[in-house]
Amino acid sequence: MRSFRPILATLVVLGALVAVVLVSRHRAPAPAAGSPTDTPAPTAVPGRLVLFFPGDDALLHREAREVPEMPPLGAPRVRLVVEELAAGSREGFATPFPWGAAVQAVFLDRAGNAYVDLSAPPADAVAGTDGELAVAYATTDSVVANCPGVEQVQLLFGGRQVVTLGHLDFSRPFRPRLELVAP
């Protein structure tokens, strides 16, 4: 009887291996490309932005705007916000960029800073402190309000960091200033 035990154990192990091989060959086929189990391509999702435009009272005024496609968070959304701001108000408020600014580049860092590079304004395009406040805080408040995770905005002009456009210090990032927003 003892001579049959090694043979019997060997047969059991071989039988288990054969069963594993047979089961692995009869798996369900993988779904074909384009089948309903594939992840569908993302579709354009409309969205709503809240933009801040300067008014005659030297305060920023909220303007809601529907956009046909809301990009994901990050640089694409920051770019959309600033481009919509540069397109101007639809409710009659002033533009924060009197020189017809274009967004040249946008990038984010891990500290929650958005860097927005605008085309450089011509000399004397931004008139006085109120004009500089409009550029800085219409942009900052609009970006922070619409882009979760962004806490500050550093404005660059023509690919360069500038110290000032005349009065206000543009050499460091701006935080939102809600006291400049009309009630």
DOLO-659682 format. One record per residue (C-alpha): residue in one letter; x, y, z. Coordinates in nm, 2 decimals. Layout:
BEGIN
 gugu     c1     c2     c3
    a      X      Y      Z
...
This chain:
BEGIN
 gugu     c1     c2     c3
    m   0.00   0.00   0.00
    r   0.29   0.23   0.07
    s   0.42   0.20  -0.28
    f   0.09   0.34  -0.42
    r   0.09   0.66  -0.21
    p   0.36   0.84  -0.42
    i   0.20   0.73  -0.74
    l  -0.15   0.84  -0.61
    a  -0.01   1.18  -0.49
    t   0.16   1.23  -0.83
    l  -0.17   1.15  -1.01
    v  -0.36   1.40  -0.80
    v  -0.11   1.68  -0.87
    l  -0.11   1.60  -1.24
    g  -0.49   1.60  -1.24
    a  -0.50   1.94  -1.07
    l  -0.26   2.08  -1.33
    v  -0.47   1.94  -1.62
    a  -0.78   2.10  -1.47
    v  -0.61   2.44  -1.44
    v  -0.49   2.43  -1.80
    l  -0.84   2.33  -1.93
    v  -1.02   2.60  -1.73
    s  -0.77   2.87  -1.84
    r  -0.83   2.77  -2.21
    h  -1.21   2.81  -2.17
    r  -1.22   3.16  -2.03
    a  -1.47   3.40  -2.18
    p  -1.33   3.59  -2.47
    a  -1.22   3.95  -2.41
    p  -1.48   4.20  -2.53
    a  -1.42   4.33  -2.88
    a  -1.31   4.69  -2.94
    g  -1.61   4.92  -2.95
    s  -1.82   4.70  -2.73
    p  -2.05   4.85  -2.47
    t  -1.81   4.76  -2.19
    d  -1.55   5.00  -2.33
    t  -1.52   5.33  -2.14
    p  -1.70   5.59  -2.36
    a  -1.51   5.89  -2.48
    p  -1.58   6.20  -2.27
    t  -1.84   6.43  -2.42
    a  -1.84   6.81  -2.40
    v  -2.00   6.92  -2.08
    p  -2.14   7.28  -2.08
    g  -2.06   7.48  -1.77
    r  -2.10   7.81  -1.59
    l  -1.83   8.06  -1.50
    v  -1.85   8.36  -1.27
    l  -1.63   8.64  -1.40
    f  -1.54   8.97  -1.24
    f  -1.54   9.29  -1.45
    p  -1.46   9.65  -1.34
    g  -1.76   9.89  -1.31
    d  -1.78  10.27  -1.31
    d  -1.77  10.26  -0.92
    a  -1.42  10.12  -0.92
    l  -1.55   9.78  -0.79
    l  -1.56   9.45  -0.96
    h  -1.90   9.31  -1.06
    r  -1.99   8.95  -1.10
    e  -2.11   8.82  -1.44
    a  -2.23   8.47  -1.49
    r  -2.15   8.31  -1.82
    e  -2.25   7.99  -1.98
    v  -1.97   7.81  -2.18
    p  -2.04   7.53  -2.42
    e  -1.76   7.32  -2.29
    m  -1.61   7.33  -1.94
    p  -1.25   7.19  -1.95
    p  -1.12   6.98  -1.66
    l  -0.95   7.14  -1.37
    g  -0.60   7.28  -1.42
    a  -0.44   7.49  -1.69
    p  -0.71   7.44  -1.95
    r  -0.98   7.58  -1.72
    v  -0.76   7.87  -1.61
    r  -0.70   7.95  -1.98
    l  -1.07   7.94  -2.05
    v  -1.15   8.17  -1.76
    v  -0.89   8.43  -1.87
    e  -0.99   8.41  -2.24
    e  -1.36   8.47  -2.14
    l  -1.25   8.76  -1.93
    a  -1.05   8.90  -2.22
    a  -1.35   8.87  -2.45
    g  -1.52   9.13  -2.24
    s  -1.84   9.18  -2.05
    r  -2.18   9.09  -2.20
    e  -2.36   9.31  -1.94
    g  -2.19   9.64  -2.02
    f  -1.90   9.64  -1.77
    a  -1.56   9.76  -1.86
    t  -1.28   9.53  -1.98
    p  -1.00   9.46  -1.74
    f  -0.76   9.45  -2.03
    p  -0.78   9.78  -2.22
    w  -0.51   9.67  -2.47
    g  -0.69   9.37  -2.60
    a  -0.48   9.11  -2.41
    a  -0.43   8.76  -2.54
    v  -0.35   8.46  -2.33
    q   0.00   8.34  -2.43
    a   0.05   8.06  -2.18
    v  -0.09   7.92  -1.85
    f   0.07   7.68  -1.61
    l   0.02   7.58  -1.25
    d   0.25   7.47  -0.97
    r   0.19   7.24  -0.68
    a   0.16   7.52  -0.43
    g  -0.17   7.64  -0.58
    n  -0.03   7.92  -0.79
    a  -0.16   7.98  -1.15
    y   0.08   8.16  -1.38
    v  -0.10   8.35  -1.66
    d   0.11   8.50  -1.93
    l  -0.07   8.78  -2.12
    s   0.04   8.97  -2.42
    a   0.23   9.28  -2.31
    p   0.04   9.60  -2.29
    p   0.16   9.90  -2.48
    a   0.30  10.19  -2.28
    d   0.03  10.38  -2.09
    a  -0.24  10.13  -2.19
    v  -0.33  10.07  -1.82
    a  -0.44  10.41  -1.67
    g  -0.37  10.46  -1.31
    t  -0.40  10.25  -1.00
    d  -0.77  10.17  -1.06
    g  -0.67  10.02  -1.40
    e  -0.40   9.81  -1.25
    l  -0.63   9.69  -0.97
    a  -0.88   9.59  -1.24
    v  -0.61   9.39  -1.43
    a  -0.48   9.22  -1.12
    y  -0.80   9.14  -0.93
    a  -1.05   9.08  -1.21
    t  -0.81   8.81  -1.33
    t  -0.73   8.67  -0.99
    d  -1.08   8.67  -0.85
    s  -1.22   8.51  -1.17
    v  -0.95   8.24  -1.18
    v  -0.97   8.15  -0.81
    a  -1.36   8.15  -0.82
    n  -1.37   7.91  -1.11
    c  -1.06   7.69  -1.06
    p  -1.06   7.48  -0.73
    g  -0.71   7.43  -0.60
    v  -0.58   7.77  -0.73
    e  -0.52   8.01  -0.45
    q  -0.30   8.28  -0.61
    v  -0.24   8.42  -0.96
    q   0.09   8.54  -1.09
    l   0.05   8.76  -1.39
    l   0.33   8.77  -1.65
    f   0.33   9.01  -1.95
    g   0.50   8.91  -2.28
    g   0.66   8.61  -2.12
    r   0.83   8.82  -1.85
    q   0.76   8.90  -1.49
    v   0.73   9.27  -1.44
    v   0.76   9.47  -1.13
    t   0.48   9.72  -1.21
    l   0.26   9.86  -1.48
    g   0.30  10.20  -1.31
    h   0.19  10.17  -0.94
    l   0.08   9.82  -0.83
    d   0.35   9.56  -0.75
    f   0.31   9.28  -1.01
    s   0.63   9.09  -0.91
    r   0.45   8.84  -0.68
    p   0.13   8.64  -0.70
    f  -0.21   8.80  -0.61
    r  -0.46   8.66  -0.37
    p  -0.83   8.73  -0.42
    r  -0.96   9.05  -0.27
    l  -1.33   9.02  -0.22
    e  -1.35   9.36  -0.06
    l  -1.31   9.49  -0.42
    v  -1.62   9.31  -0.53
    a  -1.96   9.49  -0.54
    p  -2.22   9.35  -0.30
